[in-house]
C-alpha cells in the first residue's frame, strides 16, 4: 500500500471496544442489539472484539446508539493538542449522568458570570 494512504488507515479495534463498553453500559446484550439492528450477534462480536470494519451506516448507527465519539479515533492528532488536565476532566465528565452534568454546567455559568473565568 502507498505510504500516503497508511496514515488514513483506521484501527477499528478501539472503536469496537468503545461500542462494546457503550452497549454494556446500557445493559444491552448482543442478542438484543442483533434484533434491533438486523445483524447477527457474531457480526457484532467481530466488530467489538476483533476490530472488524463495519459499514459506514452501521458504524454511525452504533456510535449514535451508544454515545461513542468517533472524532477521537478519526482525528487522533487533535487529541494531542489538548492538555492532560483537559483530558482528565473530559474523562470525568464522560462518567457523569445528564442530571449531574446540569449541575456542572450551572457552576461553570456561575463562574463565567462572576467574571472569574474567561469565556472561550
Secondary structure, 3 states (H helix, E strand, C coil): CCHHHHCCCCCHHHHHHHHHHHHHHCCCCHHHHHHHHCCCHHHHHHHHHHCCCCCHHHHHHHHHHCCCCCHHHHCHHHHCCCCHHHHHHHHHHHCCCHHHHHHHHHHHHHHHHCCCCCCC
